[in-house]
Each structure stands twice: as C-alpha cells, then as structure tokens.
C-alpha cells in the first residue's frame, strides 16, 4: 500500500523493529452468507496490501459457522472477487476446518470451570444479560458441576437436544461493564446441513468464540477488523488466553468504508436480490464487487480509491464522486473513444451523393496516441441525438436548429435546412446540407461554428442497448425509511435507478466483447454487459459520466 494515513502500518512496523513479531500474517475472513461489496474491498486491500508490503502472507478464510445462512455460491463468488482485485492468498481456509479443535478448546473451558451448559431460552438469556446501566444476573444453571457440563455438552454434540434447547456459555462476569463479557454464548444447537462438513455436526461455535481461535490456529499476527468489533476485543483476548492458545494474535480495529447514497447492509442487499428489485447480486446498481465489475469498474480503480481513503479509526461517509473519479482516471488512458447515439434522430444530407460512402479517420484515444486511429463510414444518412436539435432554441444554443450550422465530429459542417414531422407533429427527420470544403483535418479556416455533434452512419450503424444508472436508494430516503413507522427501505427504492435506451454504435464495434470498455463521445464511459449482450444486440452499461466535480 502507498504511504498515506495508515496507523496500522505504524503498529506493524514497530512490532517488527522491536522484535515483538518476526513476520506478518493477516487474513481476510468473510462469512459466506452473501456477495462482497465495496466496503469489503477496504478490508481486502488493507489485509493483503500490508502483508505484501512487509513480505508477509494473507490467508483467505471463510468464517462458516452458521450453516443456515451460508452457501457454496457465496464461497465461489468471494474467491473470484478477491482474485479479480489482484490478490493471491497464501492458504485457503474454512472455520469448519477447525471444528474439532474448537470443540476440544470448549471442553477445556468446561474442565477449567470457565464454561457451562445453559437451559435458558434465547429471550431469557437476553433478559438476564442486563443493560448498559444495569448488571446482568446469573443463570440458575451457571453453577452446574464440571461433570454435568461435560456430559451435557457431549450429548449436545450427539444430537440429543433440539435447536435452542441448550447452549454452551463462557463463564466470565455477569456484572461486567462490557456486555460482551457477560457470559456470552459460545456454542448453540443447530440441526442443519453445512456446506463444507455436511451433517457431521449439529452444534456450531458462535463467531465471537470461533474467530479468535481461527486466528490463533493459523498463527495470525495482526487480526485487522472494523471498529464495530472493538468492544469485543476483551472477549477475543479472553478466548485466546483461556483456551491456552500458543499463538497470540493482536486484534486491531479500523473505520469501515461508507459511501454516500450506497446501501452497504448485506441484509438489505440480499433483500433487494431475493425480492427481485435488482437483476441478481451482480446488478450494476449494486455496490457488490461483482456488480461494480459488471458495470465496468476496474480492479485498479477500486484499489486506488481504497488507498486514497486512508486507514483510520473514523468511518464517515465518502463522496460517491470520489470512487467515480478513480475509475475515470484509470480508463481515460485505456478506453478507446467512439461514438454512440442513445436517442436517435435521422439526418439526411440532401446534397451528399446518393450511394456514396467514404471512410473518415478518427483517433482511438487522443490522450494516448499510441492506440492509433480507426476508420468510420460517412454517407448521406446519419443519426444524431434527438437532444441535439431544437426547433425553437433559447439563446446560446449552439446545436442544430433551422438555419444553424454545426460541426460533425471527424466529418464536415452541416446546416439544418428542413424539419420533417409525423402526423402528430413529432420531429422524425432533419434535412441538412454539408460543405465539402469543411472536412475535418483539411485545415479549413473559412468560418467557425460553436457546436460539435457526435453521430453514426445510418447505413452501417449497429443497434445497441444502453443502460444508464442512478443510485438505488439515496441517503435521505434511507433516513426516511429508518424514521418511518410503517415503511421500510424497500418502499424508497428509486424507480428511475435504471433507464434503458435503444440506439446505434459505430460499425467497427461489431466485435466488442463482454467487459470491453469505451468512452462514448459526450456520454461517458461504458462497459459491454456480460449478462445481456447477445449475438443480435450489444448491451452497454454506463460506468460513469464524463464530468466530475470531485477534486482530490
């Protein structure tokens, strides 16, 4: 990672220099209960980036301790996302790899008098826990003998009890000022098939118990997580110490990444998918890494964005324009320039020879001359944007209107001579004339025009679909949903978050492949959609518009 605001780097550097650590081992530990989103990208970049910087290693480990919510689909998507972002894990691990070890450590706690089997219901456990201002009270089962607890825990494993009938709790301090230390549940009964272990287990460790054990088993030196886990750090350290783990990982918290007008709740994202409000987890409106990839974002842009946000304890929301800035910066030297018409209006150049087609030269990327040039056809009939014509324009309108002359990008000056309308009065065609002396690149200086329009040749244009996106839900709507008594965030989904337009592209784009990226003149950067593009139609997702108000 680049040198920027990063207090974790300072901690690691000091640990190595002081001899506290002789290596750096981190891990990225997602739960396989959904697709990764842009917030997870921060954790990926931090964990893999810092380990790489200090010649260490990073494990990809799935915290698969809740079989009711986990699926192999999520495992595969997470692996794909991490690799796409450009990182290689040292080891692929699952929490379920360590279930036998975790069980043994739980038995150790029981033998030490540090854990007990409890018969209280989940509601009773919550009631007994107390509040932030009032201490909890002991469960009536807290003082069971070691022998009874060992027997009951063994019977839990053998499947003798129903879901919720019994749990194993750590025996710490029901009066602790930290609610996480008030005898937390560390094992529960769950008769569910696990994606990795099948039906081998019917009891599963809780995340707060399993996670520190996983870190210790793998020899993780620096366990990096977001600040929501800061209050669980005492429990993390207690588990490592009382389970007598040889390795002593250090938990360090950093502020999570939030982006304005972006839903970051995995639960809400799953609801959008399950209820059909979006086209799957990889819908380009989703902030998932797969959604951003399908929309056209690049791994380089995401990495640069995350690094620019820095690493601190704070977790304020970042302007969405900042993320868009980095994809523009990445694509401006890579993406070929081209022309596409999203809302076509036919133009007939009445004084251009019928049946003639000439090939015009155009640069592929003026900011990167090494990409060379392309040839585009020009003939008597072309398409322009409907928005580029007004019959009765206001002042300082420099595009097409009756009697006005404009420049066609890479081609000629044309002048609007006549307007053709249908029986309802809608403009359906323009008749224009061109000046052969004004060809682009000819050096013509006889007169100047103020408007430059993009276009495509009608005789060879390729039909295309363009998908334009807006945020699914804006921050003010999320706030309104939170404050509403009878509405949920689903009621505030932006109905205009997707606009589909049918238009045309240059014929030299006929071989465009899924994930190819282009800059369409005046429209923005677009990506060939890998899901809906077919042999008879190319579908483009707009990645970002051309203009940005963001300044670093």
N, C-alpha and C positions, 0 to 999 in steps of 0.2 A: 504494500500500500504506500501511496505517496505521503511525504511528510506534510501533515496537516494536523488539525486539532484531534488528538487521539491520546487520551490519558492512559489507555490500556497498553499502548506501545511503551510508554514510560515505565509502567509497572513491570512488564516482561523484561525490558532492558535492564532494569535494576536487579530483578531476580537472577538473571544470568550473570551479571557483573559481580554480584555479591556471593555467588556460589550456592544460593538457595535452590536454584534449578540448574541442571546441566543440559537440558533440552526443552523444547516447546512442543507439547502435544495438545491440540484442540479437537473439537468435534462439532459437527453440525447435527443437531438431534431432533429432527422434525417428527411430529406424530403423523402417521399415515392415515389421517381422517379427512383429508381434503387436498386441494392443489395448493402449491406455494404461491404467495403473492409478492408484490414488490417490497413489502415490509420484511419478508424473509430474506430477500436479496441482500439486505443490510447485514444480517447475521452471517450469510454465506460469505460475503466479501470480507467481513471482519475476521471470521474464524480461519478461512483459507488464506486470506491475504497476510495476516500476521504470522501464521505458521510458516508460510513461504518466505517471508522476509527474514525470519530468524532460522532458516534452514531446518524447520521442524516438520511436523506432519499433522494432517487432519483426517479424522475418521468421519465417514457418513454413517450415522447410527439412527435407526428408526426406533423411537420410543413407543413400541407397540404393546402397551399394557392394557388397552381397552378394546377387546375384540368386537364389542357391539358397534363401534363406530369406524373400524379400520377395514381397509380393502386393498387387495393387491394392485388394483388400478392406481391407487394413490402412491404406492411404493414405486411403481414403474414411472409415473409422471414426475415424481420428485427426483429420481435418479437422472431422468432425461433433462430436467431443468438445471440441475447442478452442473452436469456435463456441458450443456449448451452455454451456460455462463462462463465456461472456460476453466473449470476447476477439476482436478483429479484427486479423489480421496485415496488415502493410504490403505484403509481397510473398510469393508462394508460390514456393518454390524447391525444386530437387532437386539433390543432389550430382551426379547424372548430367548435369545441365545443363552441368557444368564438366569433363566427362571429357577433352575435347580440350585444355583449358587445363592440366589436371593432367598429362596426357601430356607436354605441352611442358615443364612445370616438371621432370618426371622426366628428360627429355632434357638439360635444363640441368644438373641434378645430375651426370649422367654426363659431360658435357663438362668440368665443373669437377673431375672426379675424386672426386666425392662420392657416387657410386652405382655399383654393379656387378651384373652378372647372375651368379647363383649356381646351380650344378647340384646342390647338396646336397639330400637329401631332407628333408622336414619333421622326421623323427626325428633326422637328423644335425644339422640346424640347432639343435634343442633341446640335443643333446649338446654341440655346440661352444659353446653360449652360456655355459656355466659355471653357477655357483650364486651365492647371495648372499654366500658367503665365498670363493669361488674365481673368478678372472677367466676369461673365455672365451678361445678360441683362434681364430686367423684361419682362414677358409675357404681351401682351396687355390685357389679361383677369385677370391680377393679382389684379386689384382694383375693381373687382365686389363687389357689396354690400353683406352683410351677408344674406339678404333676398333672393337675387337672387341665391347665392351659395347653400343655404338650399333647395331651390326649385329644382335647377338642380340636386343636389345630391340625392334628393328624387326621381326624375324622372329617374336618372341613376339606382337606385335600382329597380324601377318598370319596367325596361327593355325598356325604350323609345328610347335608343340610341344604335347604332351598336358598335361592337368591335373597339376600337381605336378612336372612335368619341370624347369621353371626358374622362378626368382623374381628380382625386382629388389630389391636390398637397399641401404639407405643405408650409406655408408661413414663411420662415426663413430669408435668406440673400443671394441674388444672387451675392454678391461680396465676399462671404466668401472664405478664403484661402483653406478651405476643400470643395472639390466639392460635397461631400455627403450632405452638408448643403445648397446647392443651390436649394432650393425649390424642394425637392425630391417628386416623385410621390408616393402616399400612397394608392391609390385605382385605379383600372382600370376596364373597362367593359370587361367581358368575358362570352359570352353565351355558356357555356359548362357544361355538367353534372359532378357533383362532386361525388367522390367515397363514400363520407360519408353523404352529405346533398342533393344529387340528384339535382333537378332543383330548389331548394328553393332560390338560389342566382344567380344573373347574374353580380354582381360586387364582386371583391375579393381584399382583402388587400395585399399590397406588403410585402415581407418578412421583410424588414427593419422596417416597421411600426408594423407588427403583432408580431414579435419576442419579442421585449421588453414588449409589453402588455401581452403576454402569460406568460412571466417570472413574471411580477408583479402580475397578477391574481393568479398565483399558489403560490405566496409567496417565490419564489426562492431567496435565499440569495446570492449565488455566481454563476453567469452565465458564465460558462467556455467555451471558443471557441478558434479557431485558429487565428493566427496573421493576417490573411487576413481581419479579421473584426475589426482590431484595429482602422482604420481610420473612421469606422462607429460608434465608441463608443460615440462621441459627439451627433450624431443623436439618438442613443439608449437612452442616458440620457435626451435629449430634449423631446422625445416622452413620457417617463415616467413622466417627470415633467409637461409638458404642458397638458397631458391628465389627470393630477391630480390623479395619481395612489397612493393608500395608501401605498403599499409596494414599497420599493426602492432597487431593485436588483443591484448588482455590477458586471459589465462585466469585466472579466479578460482573457487575451489572452495568449496562449502558442503556441510554434512552432509545426507545423504539422509534421507528420511522413512520411518521404520519404524513399524508399528502392531502392538501385541500381538495374538497369535492370528490373524495375517493373512499369508497367503502372498504374498510380493512378487516372487518369482522368475518372470520371464517364461517361462523354460524349463519350470518346474513348472506354471505356469498353462496353458501350451499342452498339456502332457501330460494335464492334467485334461480339457481340451476334446477332444483327439484320441482319448482312450480312453473317452470317454462318461461320465465321472463327474459331469459337470455339463451343463446344458442350454445349451451354447454359451458364447461369450465374455461374453455379457450375462446369464448366470445371476445372479440376485440374491445368490447366495452368493459370487460372485467379487468381488475388490476392484477390478475394472476400472471405469473411469468409466462405461462403458455398463451394467455390472452394477449399479452404485450408482444410476444413473438409472432403470433398470427397477425396482429395489427401491423407489425413491421419494425418494431423496436429491435435494436441490435444489442448483443451482449456487451459490446464495448461502451455503448452509450449508458447502459444501466450501471456498469461498473464505475464509469467516470462520475455519474450522478451520485452514487452512494458515497464514493470517496470524497466528493465535494461537500457533502452534508456533514462530514466530520464525525467524530465519536466523542460523545459527552454523556452526562447523566440526564440532560434535558431531553424532552420528547415533544417539542412543539411541532405544529404542522408546517410542512414545507410547501411553498407555492408550486402548484402543478406545472406552472410555466417553466420552472427550473428543470424538471425532467424533460419537458419538450425541447428546451434549449440544447440539452446534450445530444438528443437524437438528431437535431438539425446540424449541430456541429460535426457529428460523426458522418452524416450522409452527404453533406454538401460537397465533399471531395470524391465520394464513391458513386453516388447515384447519377445515372445518365439523365440528361434533360430530354424532354419530349413534350408533345402537345396532345392534349385530350380535350374533347368537348363533352361537358357533362349535361348540358341542356341545349340541344342542337337547334339552330335556325339555318335553313338553307340559303345560300347566296349564289346567284347566277351572275357570272361576269360576262355580260352580254357582248362585249367586243373582243373576248378571247376566242381564238379559233376553236370551232367545234371539233371534237375528236382528238385534239392535241393534248399530250401530257408531257410536261417537262420535269426533269429531276433537279431539285434545288439542293445546294449544300448547306448543312447546318452543323454547328459544333455539338458534340455529345455532352461536353461539360466545360463551359468557359473558364471555370476555376481550376480545371485540371486538363490542360491542352493535350497531355499525353494520351488521353482517351480517344482522340481523333475526331473524325466527322462522320455524319450519316447523310444519306440522301432521302429526301421526301418528295413525293409526287405533287404536282400542281396542275390543275386543269380548270375547265370552265365553271364547274360547280364545286363549291366547298361548303363546309359547315363552320359557323361561328357560334358563340354563346348567345342565347336569347337576351341575356342581361347586357350584352354589348350593343344593343340597339334600343333607341327611344325615339318615338315619332315626334314627341314634343318635349325635348330635353330642357332641363334647367340650365342656367348659366354655368360655365366652366365644366360642361360635359363634353368630353373630347373623343368619345367613341362614335359609333355610327348613328347618324340621323340624316334625314333627307337633305342632300346638298353638301354633306360634310365628307371630308377625305381623311382616311386613316392609313396607317402602315400595317401590312400583314407581316408578321414575324417571318424572317428569312425569305420574303417574297417581294411583293410590289405594293405601291399605293393603290387603294381602290376608293371610289367615290360612290356614295349611295344616290341612285337616280330614281328608283321607283319602289313602292311598297305594295306587296301582294297580300290580300287578306281573304279569309274564308267568308262564308255567308253570315257568320256570327260576328264578323269584324275583328277576328284574331289575326295577327300578323303571321303568315306562314312562309313567306319567302321575300327576299330582297333582290332587286336587280341593281347591279353596280357596274361601273366601268373601271378598267385598270389603265395605268400609264406604263407602257413598256420601258420607258426611259428610267423608271424608278427602281429597277431591280436591286434587291439587296446585294451589297458587295460591289456594285457598279461604280460607286463614287459619286452618285448623283447628289448635287447640292442646289438644284434649281429652286426648291422651296422646301419648307419644313412642315411637318404635321405633328400634332401633340399626342395623338393616340396610337398605341401599338396593340394589335389584337392577335391572339393565337387562333388557329384554325386547323382543320384537317381536310384533305382532299375527299370529296364525296364519292368519287368513282372507285376508290380503293380503301376507303375507311373501314376499319374493323369494329363491329359492335362490341361494346363493353359495358359492364355494370360498375357503378361507382358507389361505394358505401361511405357515408360521412357520419362521424360520431360526435356525440356530446356526452357529458357525464351522466351516468345512470341516475345518480341522486346527488343533489348539491348539499353543501354543509347546512344551509339554512333549512332545508327540508328534513335533513336528519335530526336537527334540533327540534323542529316542529313535531316530528314523529315521537321523539323522546318525551316531549311535554304533553302530547295528546293522550287523553284517557280512552278514546275509542278507535284510534287509528294506529297502524303500525308503519314501519318504514316502507313496506310494500305499497301502501296507498300513495306514496310520494314518488314512485318510480317515474322518471322523466319519459313521457310518451314520445318525445322528439329526440331521444338518445340515438336513434338510428334513422337516417334518411337514405333511401336508395334512388339513384338516378341512372337512367339509361342513356348512353351516349356513344361516342366513337373515339378511336385512337388511331395513331399513325399505322400504316401497313407494316412498317419494319418491326413492329412489336408483336407480330403474329406468333412468334416463338417464345414469348415471355413465359417463364416457368414459375410455379408457386414459390413464394418468398423472394422473387426478384423485386427490386426496389427502384423507383423512378421519381424524378421531380417533374411534375406536370406544370408547365409554364402558367404562372399566376394562381395555381390551385393548391400547390403544396406537394408534400412527399407522400407517395402511395406505395403499397405493397400488394403483390399478387396474392390473393387469398388462397390458401392451400386446401380449404374445405369445400368451397363452392365453385371454384374455377373448373370448367369442363371443356371438352373439345369444341363445342359450339359457342362458348362465351367465356371471356376472361373477366374475372371479378377483381376489382381493386378496392382495398381498404385504405382510407386516408390515414396516414400515420400522424402527421401534424400539418398545419397550415404553414405558409412561408413566413409570415410575420410573427415577431415575438417582441414583447415589451420587457422581457427579462434581461437583467444586467447582472453579471457576476460581480 
